[in-house]
Amino acid sequence: MNVLIACEESQRVCIEFRKRGHFAFSCDIQECTGGHPEWHIMGDCLPILDGCCVFKTMDGTEHKISGKWDLIIAHPPCTYLTLSGNKWFKPEFENRFPERKKQRKEAINFFMKFVHADCPHIAIENPVGVMSTQYRKPDQYIEPYYFGDAEKKKTGLWLKELPLLTPTNVVKPVIIHCASGANVPRWHMETLKLPKEERSRVRSKTFIGIARAMAEQWGGICN
């Protein structure tokens, strides 16, 4: 299958599809950190969404997709889409973040580019956020601990002609109990130690168990 993993610098999903023999590529405006520049398209994914395209990977090799992509899995940035960011839209923060409404509108438009891509099978991943009302509710919510990673991070999947992901190894998530009384997922606490830019990048990575489930359960849709 020809598979495009959009907005993925970690290459975690791409690697799992490659392990199973698929012609998969990650694409992001950032350099890849997954160790496979030969599978990474560094640049804007929008011009190649509908397939029928020629592109180069980071190693300089030229590739061609003659028809449509068989599958697109997209991870559009969630910074301006999550419900947790709604507090910054309050009037008292308007002077501090004057571009926030514009940035959310642009993020919504970018998300919808994947919805309308000319591809038979599409999955769009995002945390709980405004797309449930701006577009529609996701087809399902998943958690990393459904797939063997002992972490809690509720994530929505908007699917086109794809089956729901079936949990593969349900484990107990690790929750940190703070002195303030708050209960916080372990991954969230650990990333607080990182610089802001690095924190955002690490938090956006797909958990390995979810990436593996995507490749295992969606990798045979065109067979």
Secondary structure, DSSP 4 states (H G I P E B T S, - for coil): -EEEEET-SS-HHHHHHHHTT-EEEEEESSPPSSS-GGGEEES-SGGGTTS-EEEE-TTS-EEEE-S--SEEEE----TTTBGGGGGGGSGGGTTT-TTHHHHHHHHHHHHHHHHT-S-SSEEEEEESBTHHHHT---SEEE-GGGBT------EEEEEES-PPPPPSB--PPPEEE-TTS-EEEHHHHHHTTS-HHHHHHHHTSPPHHHHHHHHHHHTTTT-
